[in-house]
Amino acid sequence: MEGLWATSGDVLNMSLAIGVGAVCFLLLFVLFYLIMILRDVNYTTRHIRDTAQTIHDYVQTPVRVAMDVFKGVRDVMGWVEGKGKKSKP
């Protein structure tokens, strides 16, 4: 009897080939979805970084400038108080 399924060894080799092919297909499928997940994580991280930079530009920088202005005003008020106390006997 000649053919593809002549012996039990042929059946074993065919089942191993099908099994290896199925494992390769599943690994390819998992790798594809892993790449898609990492791409989404990269997009989300970039979006969060841009949002943080926007918050820094529009909130933190003006607050820092306002604090510097208030510090200058405090210094001027202290100077004016000192002048007022010195001029009165």
C-alpha positions as CSV (number, residue, x, y, z in Angstrom):
1,M,0.0,0.0,0.0
2,E,1.7,3.1,-1.2
3,G,0.4,6.7,-0.5
4,L,0.4,9.5,1.9
5,W,-1.0,7.5,4.8
6,A,0.8,4.3,4.3
7,T,2.2,3.9,7.8
8,S,1.5,5.1,11.3
9,G,4.8,7.2,11.0
10,D,3.3,9.1,8.1
11,V,0.2,9.9,10.2
12,L,2.4,11.0,13.1
13,N,4.5,13.2,10.8
14,M,1.4,14.8,9.3
15,S,-0.2,15.5,12.7
16,L,3.1,17.0,13.9
17,A,3.3,19.2,10.8
18,I,-0.3,20.4,11.3
19,G,0.4,21.0,15.0
20,V,3.5,23.1,14.3
21,G,1.6,25.0,11.7
22,A,-1.3,25.7,14.1
23,V,1.2,26.9,16.8
24,C,2.9,29.2,14.3
25,F,-0.4,30.6,13.3
26,L,-1.4,31.3,16.9
27,L,1.9,32.9,17.7
28,L,1.5,35.1,14.6
29,F,-2.0,36.1,15.8
30,V,-0.7,36.8,19.3
31,L,2.2,38.9,17.9
32,F,-0.1,40.9,15.7
33,Y,-2.3,41.8,18.7
34,L,0.7,42.6,20.9
35,I,1.9,45.0,18.2
36,M,-1.5,46.6,18.0
37,I,-1.7,47.0,21.9
38,L,1.8,48.5,22.0
39,R,0.8,50.9,19.2
40,D,-2.2,52.0,21.2
41,V,-0.1,52.4,24.3
42,N,2.4,54.5,22.4
43,Y,-0.5,56.7,21.1
44,T,-1.9,57.1,24.6
45,T,1.4,58.0,26.1
46,R,2.0,60.6,23.4
47,H,-1.4,62.1,24.0
48,I,-0.8,62.2,27.8
49,R,2.6,63.8,27.2
50,D,1.0,66.5,24.9
51,T,-1.7,67.1,27.5
52,A,0.8,67.5,30.3
53,Q,2.9,69.9,28.2
54,T,-0.3,72.0,27.4
55,I,-1.1,72.1,31.2
56,H,2.5,73.2,31.9
57,D,2.3,75.9,29.2
58,Y,-1.1,77.3,30.1
59,V,-1.2,76.8,33.9
60,Q,2.1,76.3,35.6
61,T,4.1,79.0,33.7
62,P,1.6,81.8,34.4
63,V,1.3,80.8,38.0
64,R,5.1,81.0,38.4
65,V,5.1,84.4,36.8
66,A,2.2,85.5,39.1
67,M,4.2,84.3,42.1
68,D,7.2,86.3,41.0
69,V,5.0,89.4,40.6
70,F,3.5,88.9,44.0
71,K,7.0,88.6,45.5
72,G,8.0,91.8,43.8
73,V,4.9,93.5,45.2
74,R,5.6,92.2,48.6
75,D,9.1,93.6,48.4
76,V,7.8,97.0,47.3
77,M,5.2,97.1,50.1
78,G,7.9,96.3,52.6
79,W,10.0,99.1,51.3
80,V,7.0,101.5,51.4
81,E,6.3,100.5,55.0
82,G,9.9,101.0,56.0
83,K,9.9,104.5,54.4
84,G,6.6,105.4,56.2
85,K,8.0,104.4,59.6
86,K,11.2,106.3,59.0
87,S,9.5,109.5,58.0
88,K,7.2,109.7,61.1
89,P,8.9,110.7,64.4
